[in-house]
Amino acid sequence: MYVRLCKMPFSVEDRSAIKVLRQDKQYVAETLLKMFPNKNWTLGGLKTLLRKIDATDSIKRRSGSVGRVRFAFLM
């Protein structure tokens, strides 16, 4: 039987902890994956988040980013 592992997005608490560990101890993505194996994070997701933390010193979304825009087509 095939069991698919579900990769979860980062919670606010996770992002805060990652930010503190990155800024205080300079942890890299591989180290964080080894520290928290039960979180089911992806390496690419962590690298993206760390790049964002390094560039902006913030874990919040950019202003103006609303996600996917949905259009209603009227006929």
Distance bins in CASP14 RR format, pairs under 12 A and 6 or more apart:
PFRMAT RR
TARGET T0000
AUTHOR 0000-0000-0000
RMODE 2
METHOD distances of the structure
MODEL  1
4 40 0 0 0 0 0 1 0 0 0 0 0
5 37 0 0 0 0 0 1 0 0 0 0 0
5 38 0 0 0 0 0 1 0 0 0 0 0
5 39 0 0 0 0 0 1 0 0 0 0 0
5 40 1 0 0 1 0 0 0 0 0 0 0
5 41 0 0 0 0 0 1 0 0 0 0 0
5 42 0 0 0 0 0 1 0 0 0 0 0
6 39 0 0 0 0 0 1 0 0 0 0 0
6 40 1 0 0 1 0 0 0 0 0 0 0
6 41 0 0 0 0 0 1 0 0 0 0 0
6 42 0 0 0 0 0 1 0 0 0 0 0
7 33 0 0 0 0 0 1 0 0 0 0 0
7 39 0 0 0 0 1 0 0 0 0 0 0
7 40 1 0 1 0 0 0 0 0 0 0 0
7 41 1 0 0 1 0 0 0 0 0 0 0
7 42 1 0 1 0 0 0 0 0 0 0 0
7 43 0 0 0 0 0 1 0 0 0 0 0
7 44 0 0 0 0 0 1 0 0 0 0 0
7 45 0 0 0 0 1 0 0 0 0 0 0
7 46 0 0 0 0 0 1 0 0 0 0 0
8 14 0 0 0 0 1 0 0 0 0 0 0
8 36 0 0 0 0 0 1 0 0 0 0 0
8 38 0 0 0 0 0 1 0 0 0 0 0
8 39 1 0 0 1 0 0 0 0 0 0 0
8 40 1 0 1 0 0 0 0 0 0 0 0
8 41 1 0 0 1 0 0 0 0 0 0 0
8 42 0 0 0 0 1 0 0 0 0 0 0
8 45 0 0 0 0 0 1 0 0 0 0 0
9 15 0 0 0 0 1 0 0 0 0 0 0
9 39 0 0 0 0 0 1 0 0 0 0 0
9 40 0 0 0 0 0 1 0 0 0 0 0
9 41 0 0 0 0 1 0 0 0 0 0 0
9 42 0 0 0 0 0 1 0 0 0 0 0
9 45 0 0 0 0 1 0 0 0 0 0 0
9 46 0 0 0 0 0 1 0 0 0 0 0
9 48 0 0 0 0 0 1 0 0 0 0 0
9 49 0 0 0 0 0 1 0 0 0 0 0
10 16 0 0 0 0 1 0 0 0 0 0 0
10 17 0 0 0 0 1 0 0 0 0 0 0
10 18 1 0 0 1 0 0 0 0 0 0 0
10 19 0 0 0 0 0 1 0 0 0 0 0
10 32 0 0 0 0 0 1 0 0 0 0 0
10 36 0 0 0 0 0 1 0 0 0 0 0
10 39 0 0 0 0 1 0 0 0 0 0 0
10 40 0 0 0 0 0 1 0 0 0 0 0
10 41 1 0 0 1 0 0 0 0 0 0 0
10 42 0 0 0 0 0 1 0 0 0 0 0
10 44 0 0 0 0 0 1 0 0 0 0 0
10 45 0 0 0 0 1 0 0 0 0 0 0
10 46 0 0 0 0 1 0 0 0 0 0 0
10 48 0 0 0 0 1 0 0 0 0 0 0
10 49 1 0 0 1 0 0 0 0 0 0 0
10 50 0 0 0 0 0 1 0 0 0 0 0
10 52 0 0 0 0 0 1 0 0 0 0 0
10 53 0 0 0 0 0 1 0 0 0 0 0
10 59 0 0 0 0 1 0 0 0 0 0 0
10 61 0 0 0 0 0 1 0 0 0 0 0
11 17 0 0 0 0 1 0 0 0 0 0 0
11 18 0 0 0 0 0 1 0 0 0 0 0
11 36 0 0 0 0 0 1 0 0 0 0 0
11 39 0 0 0 0 1 0 0 0 0 0 0
11 40 0 0 0 0 0 1 0 0 0 0 0
11 41 0 0 0 0 0 1 0 0 0 0 0
11 49 0 0 0 0 0 1 0 0 0 0 0
11 59 0 0 0 0 0 1 0 0 0 0 0
12 18 0 0 0 0 0 1 0 0 0 0 0
12 19 0 0 0 0 0 1 0 0 0 0 0
12 59 1 0 0 1 0 0 0 0 0 0 0
12 60 0 0 0 0 1 0 0 0 0 0 0
12 61 0 0 0 0 0 1 0 0 0 0 0
13 19 0 0 0 0 0 1 0 0 0 0 0
13 20 0 0 0 0 0 1 0 0 0 0 0
13 36 0 0 0 0 0 1 0 0 0 0 0
13 39 0 0 0 0 0 1 0 0 0 0 0
13 59 0 0 0 0 0 1 0 0 0 0 0
14 20 0 0 0 0 0 1 0 0 0 0 0
14 21 0 0 0 0 0 1 0 0 0 0 0
14 32 0 0 0 0 1 0 0 0 0 0 0
14 35 0 0 0 0 0 1 0 0 0 0 0
14 36 0 0 0 0 1 0 0 0 0 0 0
14 38 0 0 0 0 0 1 0 0 0 0 0
14 39 1 0 0 1 0 0 0 0 0 0 0
14 40 0 0 0 0 0 1 0 0 0 0 0
14 41 1 0 0 1 0 0 0 0 0 0 0
14 45 0 0 0 0 0 1 0 0 0 0 0
14 46 0 0 0 0 0 1 0 0 0 0 0
14 49 0 0 0 0 1 0 0 0 0 0 0
14 59 0 0 0 0 1 0 0 0 0 0 0
15 21 0 0 0 0 0 1 0 0 0 0 0
15 22 0 0 0 0 0 1 0 0 0 0 0
15 32 0 0 0 0 0 1 0 0 0 0 0
15 39 0 0 0 0 0 1 0 0 0 0 0
15 41 0 0 0 0 0 1 0 0 0 0 0
15 45 0 0 0 0 0 1 0 0 0 0 0
15 46 0 0 0 0 0 1 0 0 0 0 0
15 48 0 0 0 0 0 1 0 0 0 0 0
15 49 1 0 0 1 0 0 0 0 0 0 0
15 50 0 0 0 0 0 1 0 0 0 0 0
15 52 0 0 0 0 1 0 0 0 0 0 0
15 53 0 0 0 0 1 0 0 0 0 0 0
15 58 0 0 0 0 1 0 0 0 0 0 0
15 59 1 0 1 0 0 0 0 0 0 0 0
15 60 0 0 0 0 1 0 0 0 0 0 0
15 61 0 0 0 0 0 1 0 0 0 0 0
16 22 0 0 0 0 0 1 0 0 0 0 0
16 23 0 0 0 0 0 1 0 0 0 0 0
16 49 0 0 0 0 0 1 0 0 0 0 0
16 53 0 0 0 0 0 1 0 0 0 0 0
16 58 0 0 0 0 0 1 0 0 0 0 0
16 59 1 0 0 1 0 0 0 0 0 0 0
16 60 0 0 0 0 0 1 0 0 0 0 0
17 23 0 0 0 0 0 1 0 0 0 0 0
17 24 0 0 0 0 0 1 0 0 0 0 0
17 25 0 0 0 0 0 1 0 0 0 0 0
17 27 0 0 0 0 0 1 0 0 0 0 0
17 32 0 0 0 0 1 0 0 0 0 0 0
17 35 0 0 0 0 1 0 0 0 0 0 0
17 36 0 0 0 0 1 0 0 0 0 0 0
17 39 0 0 0 0 0 1 0 0 0 0 0
17 41 0 0 0 0 0 1 0 0 0 0 0
17 46 0 0 0 0 0 1 0 0 0 0 0
17 49 0 0 0 0 0 1 0 0 0 0 0
17 53 0 0 0 0 0 1 0 0 0 0 0
17 59 0 0 0 0 1 0 0 0 0 0 0
18 24 0 0 0 0 0 1 0 0 0 0 0
18 25 0 0 0 0 0 1 0 0 0 0 0
18 27 0 0 0 0 1 0 0 0 0 0 0
18 28 0 0 0 0 0 1 0 0 0 0 0
18 29 0 0 0 0 1 0 0 0 0 0 0
18 31 0 0 0 0 0 1 0 0 0 0 0
18 32 1 0 0 1 0 0 0 0 0 0 0
18 33 0 0 0 0 0 1 0 0 0 0 0
18 35 0 0 0 0 1 0 0 0 0 0 0
18 36 0 0 0 0 1 0 0 0 0 0 0
18 39 0 0 0 0 0 1 0 0 0 0 0
18 41 0 0 0 0 1 0 0 0 0 0 0
18 45 0 0 0 0 0 1 0 0 0 0 0
18 46 1 0 0 1 0 0 0 0 0 0 0
18 47 0 0 0 0 0 1 0 0 0 0 0
18 48 0 0 0 0 0 1 0 0 0 0 0
18 49 1 0 0 1 0 0 0 0 0 0 0
18 50 1 0 0 1 0 0 0 0 0 0 0
18 51 0 0 0 0 0 1 0 0 0 0 0
18 52 0 0 0 0 0 1 0 0 0 0 0
18 53 1 0 0 1 0 0 0 0 0 0 0
18 54 0 0 0 0 0 1 0 0 0 0 0
18 59 1 0 0 1 0 0 0 0 0 0 0
19 25 0 0 0 0 0 1 0 0 0 0 0
19 27 0 0 0 0 0 1 0 0 0 0 0
19 32 0 0 0 0 0 1 0 0 0 0 0
19 46 0 0 0 0 0 1 0 0 0 0 0
19 49 0 0 0 0 1 0 0 0 0 0 0
19 50 0 0 0 0 1 0 0 0 0 0 0
19 52 0 0 0 0 1 0 0 0 0 0 0
19 53 1 0 1 0 0 0 0 0 0 0 0
19 54 0 0 0 0 0 1 0 0 0 0 0
19 56 0 0 0 0 0 1 0 0 0 0 0
19 57 0 0 0 0 1 0 0 0 0 0 0
19 58 0 0 0 0 1 0 0 0 0 0 0
19 59 1 0 1 0 0 0 0 0 0 0 0
19 60 0 0 0 0 0 1 0 0 0 0 0
20 26 0 0 0 0 0 1 0 0 0 0 0
20 27 0 0 0 0 1 0 0 0 0 0 0
20 32 0 0 0 0 0 1 0 0 0 0 0
20 53 0 0 0 0 1 0 0 0 0 0 0
20 57 0 0 0 0 0 1 0 0 0 0 0
20 59 0 0 0 0 0 1 0 0 0 0 0
21 27 1 0 1 0 0 0 0 0 0 0 0
21 28 0 0 0 0 0 1 0 0 0 0 0
21 29 0 0 0 0 0 1 0 0 0 0 0
21 31 0 0 0 0 1 0 0 0 0 0 0
21 32 1 0 0 1 0 0 0 0 0 0 0
21 33 0 0 0 0 0 1 0 0 0 0 0
21 35 1 0 0 1 0 0 0 0 0 0 0
21 36 0 0 0 0 1 0 0 0 0 0 0
21 46 0 0 0 0 0 1 0 0 0 0 0
21 49 0 0 0 0 0 1 0 0 0 0 0
21 50 0 0 0 0 1 0 0 0 0 0 0
21 53 0 0 0 0 0 1 0 0 0 0 0
22 28 0 0 0 0 1 0 0 0 0 0 0
22 29 0 0 0 0 1 0 0 0 0 0 0
22 31 0 0 0 0 1 0 0 0 0 0 0
22 32 0 0 0 0 1 0 0 0 0 0 0
22 35 0 0 0 0 0 1 0 0 0 0 0
22 46 0 0 0 0 1 0 0 0 0 0 0
22 47 0 0 0 0 0 1 0 0 0 0 0
22 49 0 0 0 0 1 0 0 0 0 0 0
22 50 1 0 1 0 0 0 0 0 0 0 0
22 51 0 0 0 0 0 1 0 0 0 0 0
22 52 0 0 0 0 0 1 0 0 0 0 0
22 53 1 0 1 0 0 0 0 0 0 0 0
22 54 1 0 0 1 0 0 0 0 0 0 0
22 55 0 0 0 0 0 1 0 0 0 0 0
22 57 0 0 0 0 0 1 0 0 0 0 0
22 59 0 0 0 0 0 1 0 0 0 0 0
23 50 0 0 0 0 0 1 0 0 0 0 0
23 53 1 0 0 1 0 0 0 0 0 0 0
23 54 0 0 0 0 1 0 0 0 0 0 0
23 57 1 0 0 1 0 0 0 0 0 0 0
23 58 0 0 0 0 0 1 0 0 0 0 0
23 59 0 0 0 0 0 1 0 0 0 0 0
24 53 0 0 0 0 0 1 0 0 0 0 0
25 31 0 0 0 0 1 0 0 0 0 0 0
25 32 0 0 0 0 0 1 0 0 0 0 0
25 35 0 0 0 0 0 1 0 0 0 0 0
26 32 0 0 0 0 0 1 0 0 0 0 0
26 50 0 0 0 0 0 1 0 0 0 0 0
26 53 0 0 0 0 0 1 0 0 0 0 0
26 54 0 0 0 0 0 1 0 0 0 0 0
27 33 0 0 0 0 0 1 0 0 0 0 0
27 34 0 0 0 0 1 0 0 0 0 0 0
27 35 1 0 0 1 0 0 0 0 0 0 0
27 36 0 0 0 0 0 1 0 0 0 0 0
27 46 0 0 0 0 1 0 0 0 0 0 0
27 49 0 0 0 0 0 1 0 0 0 0 0
27 50 0 0 0 0 1 0 0 0 0 0 0
27 53 0 0 0 0 0 1 0 0 0 0 0
27 54 0 0 0 0 0 1 0 0 0 0 0
28 34 0 0 0 0 0 1 0 0 0 0 0
28 35 0 0 0 0 0 1 0 0 0 0 0
28 43 0 0 0 0 0 1 0 0 0 0 0
28 46 0 0 0 0 1 0 0 0 0 0 0
28 47 0 0 0 0 1 0 0 0 0 0 0
28 49 0 0 0 0 0 1 0 0 0 0 0
28 50 1 0 0 1 0 0 0 0 0 0 0
28 51 0 0 0 0 0 1 0 0 0 0 0
28 53 0 0 0 0 0 1 0 0 0 0 0
28 54 0 0 0 0 0 1 0 0 0 0 0
29 35 0 0 0 0 0 1 0 0 0 0 0
29 36 0 0 0 0 0 1 0 0 0 0 0
29 41 0 0 0 0 1 0 0 0 0 0 0
29 42 0 0 0 0 1 0 0 0 0 0 0
29 43 1 0 1 0 0 0 0 0 0 0 0
29 44 1 0 0 1 0 0 0 0 0 0 0
29 45 1 0 0 1 0 0 0 0 0 0 0
29 46 1 1 0 0 0 0 0 0 0 0 0
29 47 1 0 1 0 0 0 0 0 0 0 0
29 48 0 0 0 0 1 0 0 0 0 0 0
29 49 0 0 0 0 1 0 0 0 0 0 0
29 50 1 0 1 0 0 0 0 0 0 0 0
29 51 0 0 0 0 1 0 0 0 0 0 0
29 53 0 0 0 0 0 1 0 0 0 0 0
29 54 0 0 0 0 0 1 0 0 0 0 0
30 36 0 0 0 0 0 1 0 0 0 0 0
30 37 0 0 0 0 0 1 0 0 0 0 0
30 41 0 0 0 0 0 1 0 0 0 0 0
30 43 1 0 0 1 0 0 0 0 0 0 0
30 44 0 0 0 0 0 1 0 0 0 0 0
30 46 0 0 0 0 1 0 0 0 0 0 0
30 47 0 0 0 0 1 0 0 0 0 0 0
30 50 0 0 0 0 0 1 0 0 0 0 0
31 37 0 0 0 0 0 1 0 0 0 0 0
31 43 0 0 0 0 0 1 0 0 0 0 0
31 46 0 0 0 0 1 0 0 0 0 0 0
31 50 0 0 0 0 0 1 0 0 0 0 0
32 39 0 0 0 0 1 0 0 0 0 0 0
32 41 1 0 0 1 0 0 0 0 0 0 0
32 42 0 0 0 0 0 1 0 0 0 0 0
32 43 0 0 0 0 1 0 0 0 0 0 0
32 44 0 0 0 0 0 1 0 0 0 0 0
32 45 0 0 0 0 0 1 0 0 0 0 0
32 46 1 0 1 0 0 0 0 0 0 0 0
32 47 0 0 0 0 0 1 0 0 0 0 0
32 49 0 0 0 0 1 0 0 0 0 0 0
32 50 0 0 0 0 1 0 0 0 0 0 0
32 53 0 0 0 0 0 1 0 0 0 0 0
33 39 0 0 0 0 1 0 0 0 0 0 0
33 40 0 0 0 0 1 0 0 0 0 0 0
33 41 1 0 0 1 0 0 0 0 0 0 0
33 42 0 0 0 0 1 0 0 0 0 0 0
33 43 1 0 0 1 0 0 0 0 0 0 0
33 44 0 0 0 0 1 0 0 0 0 0 0
33 45 0 0 0 0 0 1 0 0 0 0 0
33 46 1 0 0 1 0 0 0 0 0 0 0
33 47 0 0 0 0 0 1 0 0 0 0 0
33 50 0 0 0 0 0 1 0 0 0 0 0
34 41 0 0 0 0 0 1 0 0 0 0 0
34 43 0 0 0 0 0 1 0 0 0 0 0
34 46 0 0 0 0 0 1 0 0 0 0 0
35 41 0 0 0 0 0 1 0 0 0 0 0
35 46 0 0 0 0 0 1 0 0 0 0 0
36 46 0 0 0 0 1 0 0 0 0 0 0
39 45 0 0 0 0 0 1 0 0 0 0 0
39 46 0 0 0 0 1 0 0 0 0 0 0
40 46 0 0 0 0 0 1 0 0 0 0 0
41 47 0 0 0 0 0 1 0 0 0 0 0
41 48 0 0 0 0 0 1 0 0 0 0 0
41 49 0 0 0 0 1 0 0 0 0 0 0
41 50 0 0 0 0 0 1 0 0 0 0 0
42 48 0 0 0 0 1 0 0 0 0 0 0
42 49 0 0 0 0 0 1 0 0 0 0 0
43 49 0 0 0 0 0 1 0 0 0 0 0
43 50 0 0 0 0 0 1 0 0 0 0 0
44 50 0 0 0 0 1 0 0 0 0 0 0
44 51 0 0 0 0 1 0 0 0 0 0 0
45 51 0 0 0 0 1 0 0 0 0 0 0
45 52 0 0 0 0 1 0 0 0 0 0 0
45 53 0 0 0 0 0 1 0 0 0 0 0
46 52 0 0 0 0 0 1 0 0 0 0 0
46 53 0 0 0 0 0 1 0 0 0 0 0
47 53 0 0 0 0 0 1 0 0 0 0 0
47 54 0 0 0 0 0 1 0 0 0 0 0
48 54 0 0 0 0 0 1 0 0 0 0 0
48 55 0 0 0 0 0 1 0 0 0 0 0
49 55 0 0 0 0 0 1 0 0 0 0 0
49 56 0 0 0 0 0 1 0 0 0 0 0
49 58 0 0 0 0 0 1 0 0 0 0 0
49 59 1 0 0 1 0 0 0 0 0 0 0
49 60 0 0 0 0 0 1 0 0 0 0 0
49 61 0 0 0 0 0 1 0 0 0 0 0
50 56 0 0 0 0 0 1 0 0 0 0 0
50 57 0 0 0 0 0 1 0 0 0 0 0
50 59 0 0 0 0 0 1 0 0 0 0 0
52 58 1 0 0 1 0 0 0 0 0 0 0
52 59 1 0 0 1 0 0 0 0 0 0 0
52 60 0 0 0 0 1 0 0 0 0 0 0
52 61 0 0 0 0 1 0 0 0 0 0 0
52 62 0 0 0 0 1 0 0 0 0 0 0
52 65 0 0 0 0 0 1 0 0 0 0 0
53 59 1 0 0 1 0 0 0 0 0 0 0
53 60 0 0 0 0 0 1 0 0 0 0 0
55 62 0 0 0 0 0 1 0 0 0 0 0
56 62 0 0 0 0 1 0 0 0 0 0 0
56 63 0 0 0 0 0 1 0 0 0 0 0
61 67 0 0 0 0 1 0 0 0 0 0 0
END
